[in-house]
Structure formats: structure tokens, C-alpha cells
Amino acid sequence: MGKKYAIGIDYGTQSGRAVLVDLSNGFEVAEHVTAYRHHVIDERLPSTGARLESDWALQHPADYMEVLEQSVPAVLLQAGIDPADVIGLGIDFTACTMLPIDTEGTPLCLQDAYKDHPHSWVKLWKHHAAQDEANLINELAARRGESFLARYGGKLSSEWMLAKVWQVLNEAPDIYERTDRFVEAADWVVAEMTGRFVRNSCTAGYKATWHKRDGYPSREFLAALDPRLADLAETKLRGDVLPLGSKAGELTAAMAERMGLAAGTAVAVAVIDAHAGVPGVGVVTPGKLVMAMGTSTCHLLLGHEEKEVEGMCGVVEDGIIPGYYGYEAGQSAVGDIFEWYVEEAVPGYVRDEAEREGVNIHVYLERKASELAVGESGLLALDWWNGNRSVLVDTDLTGTIVGLTLLTKPWEIYRVLLEATAFGTRKIIEAFHGSGVEVNELYACGGLPQKNRLFMQIYADVTNREIKVAASKQTPAIGAAMFGAVAAGADRGGYDSVVDAAERMARVQEETFRPIPANVAVYDKLYAEYNELHDYYGRGANDVMKRLKAIKESSL
């Protein structure tokens, strides 16, 4: 049959990346990145220049299509292969990244009548302006004893579909009425490629409160929330929900021409970016926590049964690997915190010194921070620069650093920010363990693990667990390519299950990060203090963060 390939396309927050993968061994043959022309739209609307309100984060759907038109032909050109040998294609995507479309599948923001309205645009996963709606959803669901609430750790996030849809209805009822369907951007891109709209079980389950047996929240609940939402599930959220590994359709002739592929190429249903990384690192059985680490971190774990876990983002049957319950938790800012510090707070003399040494500022700070002993800085931080996703599920919480003095150095602050995110991960691990969902091994993938050794060692020490790191820097794209290969099937040179695909295609590095006992002992003491701060600010003892945010918003 000759060599066969699949393409995995990883849609991130700032760019999209296509990776051409050899299906016999998982090796990356070629890759190409297309930066989003419009970036993250969080200050001004492109069409009018109108200023957006606080906590908004939008995107332009045309940027997603440019990734298909630029990156896919680029990897084919690099590899010099026959497009006919690409038998499948899969995409992973940030979520919940959603948009309103009309009956033709056209985004409302691309129409002259609606492009000047912010609510017609794609709402990115980190759009947090629907917190008021999320609070009301959670209050009503708790009061009514809705069964779905426990599957999401007791709270639904403002980042998710229901809160965002309700915000549109509350603030722009005309946009809501004009919308035929609210869809994940992931499903919209797949529909553009295949000419057929389907929803994927991953985003539906984790981000839209859909359940394999129960469906969406009941009509009675939605009506109690807002009478105008009563028929939401059967109207604006309608559509077949297909499990991961399913074939969404085949590439249309028109899209094949734009992408440089063969018409009829199998296209898999989409998957959330972090979730694609689970088979991408070869995890297909329970007890192994996968940390997809980038601008944020998503924690993913397989289990044999459905358990209630505080603050988890969701548990979905067949949500990641068929035959298991897939658990998700997360931290809404990790790499973004380090980037904030470097871009907004690092003194000029540190940048000058890094430049003199000819190294990246992150590399310089990592080296200086690694020279410190554990606890030497006298600092402790809460990792809530973008709110808290797990276990508190509260976007109104903010970051803090304790212990600053006139002698504090920039690399000490850098290190304490690394440590704070590790403490946040330990909190999540303990929540799983406390609920009877075992975490015995840790796997790391994404953009950060291969860039920062200190970061990985701190995580090993804080969690007191060995960490295995993905061999590929593009694990989500590898996972997406695996699902593309499964959509194609073994008869065409692919695979009949993602477990089979992972067995042949997934790889981890030989080197692992093991905890250092002396560091573990000190981090246990620091973590105890982190827990005190976590509960003091996060569980209502002192709502100063929320009061400050309210003062800020009232002054705008």
C-alpha cells in the first residue's frame, strides 16, 4: 500500500499549526504555523474600532480558514508527497470557542448587517464576560438539585456554552434571534471542510453540558433559567453528536482545491486541543494524569466509573478514549502568567543582561531561578491571574504574591510564579484522589515542558511524582492526526481504534523528571501555606479580590 499519512491541525489561541504525520510510527514529517491575522480581539472590535468591555475575548473566523489554506499546502510542499497518500485529517481546537451562525452556516460577524455588533463574533475560550450568567446558572441548578451539576464539579464555568449563549440573549436579543445555531468553532471548521454539520462529543460533553444518555439540561431547567431559553436544546444547540474517532464526512472538492488535498479525504469529528494530547502521549488507560501545558493547563484523566470531584471541569463517558470516563480539570493561566511577567514587569536591566548573554529572557530567568534553593525567596503566590478554573471555578479571583521586600529579585518572582502553578496542579491531583479517582503517573505535553527544565522539576517536587514528557512538541496535533487515521479506517491504511493508533504512533522521551526528596519536604511546608491562602481568598473568608474588581469596573 505504501506509506500513508494523516494531517493533524492544532488550533490554538494565537495560531494554527498543521502537522503531517507518518501513520506507521507517528513521526512528524512536516509542520507549518499560520499566525491568526486578527490575534485575540480583546480591546477593540475590528469592524468599528469600538472598545470592548472588560473580560471580553473574541476571534475572527476567517483566521481559521487561513490556517487550512496556508499551512496544509505548506506541509505537503515541504514533504513532497502525493496528496492522495494523505488518507485522513483531524483537528483539535480551543474550547469553548463558540460563534453564532445562520441557516447557511455563515458566521454572523461576516455579514454586513451584524459585523459591528460584538456578540456576532467568535467568543474565545477565555471570554469571561458571562460570569453573571454563570453565577445564576449555578445558583438555580443547585437550588433545583439538577443532576448535571455534579458532573462539572458543582459549578459551570463562564467560559462554557450555556453562559455565553445566555449572555448573547441578555445583551443582544436581536443577535440571538437571528442565530440559527450556536456552534463550537471546531465543529464549524469541520463543517466548512465537509459540507456537513455535526457536533463532537468532546466539546458537547465538556463545554455544553451534554450527556451521552441525558442529553442537554432539560427544557424545564432552561425555562426556569429564562423562558426565552426553553427550546434552546432542540433549536439552537441541535445537531447530531458523534463520538471521537467518528468520520464527520469527506473533504469537498472545493475545499480540497483550497487545501491542496484529494477530494474525499476522510475528516474526523473535532476534539478539544488538550484532550487530543491524551492519546498523543500514549495514555489509553486509567490512573495516568496528562497535563497539557501551554498558555493554560488542562488536566485529563481516565477512570472506570463516574465520580463527583470538586471543581472538575467535567466527566464525560467516552469523552477522551472510548470505554472510559474522561475527567477534565484545569488552570486558566499558566504560560500566560509567565508571559505577563516577562512582558509587563521584568526590569530593563534584566533584559539588558539577557541580551548581553545572547539568550532569551525566559532562559535567563530560568537559569537565575534554578540557582535558588527551595523556599529561599521567602515568597508565595496564588496562580489566579486569569481566575481559578479548578477547584474553585471562579473567574473573579485574581493573583497575589506574598512576601515581597525591597530585596526581592526578579528571578525570585519568576520562580514563585512557576511554583504557584505547580501548587495549583497539586490541588487538582488531591481533589481527584480525595474523590476516589487515582492519579499514579503524570505525563506532560504542550508548549512548556520541553522549554523549561526547572518548571518540570518543580512540578515533580511539588507533586512528589515522576513526570514523563511527550517526545513531540505537537502532541495535540499528533492526537488529532490519530483521530483522522481512525476516521479513515484500517482498510485505507489507517486504524480502526484510537487505542491501536496510539500503540503505534505515540512517543514519550526517555528522560523523566523525578522528585528530589529534600525539595519535596520543603515544598510540603510551602504547599500548606498555599492551601491557607487558597481557602482564605477563594472560599469566602475574604472577598477582597472581588471587591477590588468591582471598584475597578465601576471606575471605567
Buried (B, 14 or more C-beta within 10 A) or exposed (E): EEEBBBBBBBBBBEBBBBBBBBBEEBBBBBBBBBEBEBBBBBEEBBBEEEEBEEBBBBBBBEBBBBBBBBBBBBBBEEBEBEBEBBBBBBBBBBBBBBBBBBEEBEBBBBEEEBBEBBBBBBBBBBBBBBBEBBBBBBEBBEEBEBEBBBBBBBBBBBBBBBBBBBBBBBBBEEBBEBBBBBBBBBBBBBBBBBBEBBBBBBBBBBBBBBBBEEBBBBBEBBBBBBEBBBBBBEEBBBBEBBBBBBBBBBBBEEBBEBBBBBEBBBBBBBBBBBBBBBBBBBBBEBBBBBBBBBBBBBBBBBBEEBBBBBBBBBBBBBBBBBEBBBBBBBBBBBBBBBEBBBEEEBEEEBBEBBEEEEBEBBBBBBBBBBEBEBBEBEBBBBBBBBBBBBBBBBBBBBBBBEEBEEEBBBBBBBBBBBBBBBBBBBBBBBBBEEBEBBBEBBBBBBBBBBBBBBBBBBBBBBBBBEBBBBBBBBBBBBBBBBBBBBBBBEEBBBBBBBBBBBBBBBBBBEEBBEBBEEBBEBBEEBBEEBBEBBEEBBEEEEBEBBEEBEEEEEEE
